[in-house]
Amino acid sequence: MPQHVPPGHLDAEQTATLLGVTRGNLRILVHRGHLKPSGGTDRHPLYKIDDVKRLHNERATRSGHPGNLEHPSASSLDAQVSAV
C-alpha cells in the first residue's frame, strides 16, 4: 500500500529524483547530515520540501552555479515540486 505523503513533504524517491541522485546517495546525504527526515518511518522517510530546496541550492552553489530562485535549475526544481 502506498504511503500517504502529507502536504509540504516528499518521499525518498521524489527527493532523490529532484536532487538528481540515487536513493543510495540520498541515504549518504542523510547520514552525513546534509538532509534530515521530517517524518515517515526508517524504511520510508519523508523530507520537507523546503529542506530539499535548501540542499538543492547549496549543491548548486558548490558546483559553481548560483543557488537561488533566479537560477534555471532552481526554477525547474520549483516546477517539479509543484507537479508532485
KALINQUI-V105636 format. One record per residue. N is the residue number from 1. RES is the residue in one small letter. PSI is psi in radians with two decimals (999 if undefined). OMEGA is omega in whole degrees, -180 to 180 (NA if undefined). D_CENTER is the distance of its C-alpha to the mean C-alpha in Angstrom with 1 decimal. Layout:
N:RES:PSI:OMEGA:D_CENTER  N:RES:PSI:OMEGA:D_CENTER
//
This chain:
1:m:2.27:-179:22.7  2:p:2.55:179:19.1  3:q:2.41:175:17.2  4:h:2.24:178:17.1  5:v:1.97:-178:13.7  6:p:2.76:178:14.8  7:p:2.48:178:14.2  8:g:0.10:-179:11.4  9:h:2.81:176:9.2  10:l:2.60:174:7.2  11:d:3.09:-174:8.7  12:a:-0.70:-179:8.0  13:e:-0.79:178:9.2  14:q:-0.75:-179:7.2  15:t:-0.82:180:3.8  16:a:-0.75:-180:6.2  17:t:-0.80:-178:7.8  18:l:-0.56:178:5.7  19:l:-0.20:-180:5.4  20:g:0.58:179:8.9  21:v:2.94:176:9.5  22:t:2.91:176:11.5  23:r:-0.62:177:11.0  24:g:-0.75:178:13.5  25:n:-0.57:176:11.7  26:l:-0.75:178:8.6  27:r:-0.66:178:11.6  28:i:-0.76:178:13.0  29:l:-0.70:178:10.3  30:v:-0.80:-179:10.7  31:h:-0.64:-179:14.4  32:r:-0.02:175:14.7  33:g:0.21:180:13.3  34:h:-0.39:-179:10.4  35:l:2.45:-177:8.1  36:k:2.26:175:10.1  37:p:2.54:-180:10.2  38:s:0.36:179:11.7  39:g:-2.92:-178:13.7  40:g:-2.63:180:14.7  41:t:3.07:177:16.7  42:d:-0.66:-179:16.7  43:r:-0.44:-177:16.6  44:h:1.24:-177:14.2  45:p:2.73:174:11.6  46:l:2.63:-179:9.6  47:y:2.48:177:6.9  48:k:2.38:179:7.7  49:i:-0.72:-180:6.4  50:d:-0.65:178:8.2  51:d:-0.67:179:6.7  52:v:-0.74:177:3.2  53:k:-0.75:179:6.2  54:r:-0.82:-180:8.3  55:l:-0.71:177:6.9  56:h:-0.81:-179:6.8  57:n:-0.69:178:10.2  58:e:-0.76:-180:11.5  59:r:-0.66:178:11.1  60:a:-0.70:179:12.7  61:t:-0.78:-180:15.4  62:r:-0.51:-179:16.2  63:s:0.08:176:16.7  64:g:0.04:178:19.2  65:h:2.50:178:17.5  66:p:2.36:-178:17.4  67:g:0.93:178:14.0  68:n:3.08:-175:15.1  69:l:-0.22:177:15.2  70:e:-0.31:-179:18.3  71:h:2.35:-177:16.6  72:p:-0.67:-178:16.5  73:s:-0.57:177:13.1  74:a:-0.67:177:11.7  75:s:-0.71:179:13.9  76:s:-0.56:176:12.9  77:l:-0.78:178:9.3  78:d:-0.72:179:11.0  79:a:-0.72:179:13.2  80:q:-0.72:179:10.8  81:v:-0.70:179:9.2  82:s:-0.57:-179:12.9  83:a:-0.38:-178:13.9  84:v:999:NA:11.9
//
